[in-house]
Structure formats: structure tokens, C-alpha cells
């Protein structure tokens, strides 16, 4: 994910510097290119920010589920589950290994 953001940023910089040559020839083209490069940079940032927010929410939800299971297990058995017991439960319940 980081490399996608880095690539998008590099592309925006290349577009911004690539628009320097037409800037010497035509003022309208220069303004248009600067606006397009700025819009691309802003769109890239908001896309990255949105994906980061989604990832954080998923991690918080996973953490909440894990803690709820551990508390339930402790109330039922009087001890906390081992890591292997927890992994087995999580894989059986959600179909993926916990991270």
C-alpha cells in the first residue's frame, strides 16, 4: 500500500515538473497543468487517507472481537485461552488467521 502511495506521489511530481516546459510557451496551459497536478495530488491523498481509515477500523474491530472472546473464555473456564486455542477459534469462526 505504501508503494502505491509513493508511486502516485512520484507520478504527481513528474506531472508537475513535466508541465514546466509548456508553461514557458502558453500561460493558459501552464495554469491548467498546475491545477491538474494539484487535483491529482489532493485526490491521491484523500484516497490514501480513506484506505488508512478503513484499515484502522478493521484492526480495531478485530481487536475488539479478540478481547471479547478472551473475556468470555475466562468467565467460562476460569483461565485465558492459550494462543493456539485462540487461533483455532478465530480461524474456525471467521475463516482467516488472526493478524
N, C-alpha and C positions, 0 to 999 in steps of 0.2 A: 504494500500500500504506500509506503514511504517513497519507493522508487517511482510510482506513478505520479505522485505529487511533485517529486523532484523533476521528472521528465516534463510534466505540464509547466512547471516554472521555467525550465530551460527553454521550452518552446515559446513561452510568452516573452522571454528576454530576447530570443532570436527574432521574433516578430518585431519587437520594439526596435532592435538595432537594425534589422533589415529594412525598416521603414525610414531610416535616416537618409538614404540616397534619394528617394522620391521627394523628400522634404526640401531638398535643395532646388528641385525643379518646379514644384507646384505647392502652394500653401494649403489649398483645399485637401489635396491628397495627404499631406502631412498631418493635418488635423484629423482626418478620417482614420489614418493608420494609428495615430496615438489613441484615439477613442476606442478603436477595435482592440488594440493591445491591452488597454486598461480594462475593458469589459471582459476580455478573456482571463486576465489575472484575477479579477473580482469573482468571476464565475468559478474559476478553479479553486479559489479559497473557500467559497461557500460550499462547493461540492465536498471538499476535503473536510470542512468543519461538520457538515451533515453526517458524513460517514464516521467521523470520530465520535459524534454524539450517539449514533446508533450502536457503535461498538461498546461504548461505555455503559449504555443502558443494558445491553445483553450481558455484560460482565457483572453488573450489579444484580440482575435477575438471577443469574447462575449462582452468585454468592449467596443470595437470599434463600434459594432453594436448598443449597448445601447446608446452610446453617439451620434451616427449619428441619431438615432430615436428621441432622446430628442431635438437635434438641429432642425430637420425637423419639429417636433411638435411646437416648439417655433416660427419658421418662419411662420407656417401656422395659428396658433391660438393666438400668442402673449403671451403665457404663457407656462411654462413647464408642462408636464403631471404629474398627481398625481402618487403615487406609484402603486395604484390599476389599473389605466389606463395603465400604463407601463406594469405591469404583465399580464394584459389581452391581450394586443397587442403581447407581446413576446410569450405567450403560444399559441395564435392563429397562429402566423407566423411560429414559429419553433417547435411547438408541445411538448415543455418541459417548465417547470417552470424556470425562471431565478434564478441563484445562487448568 
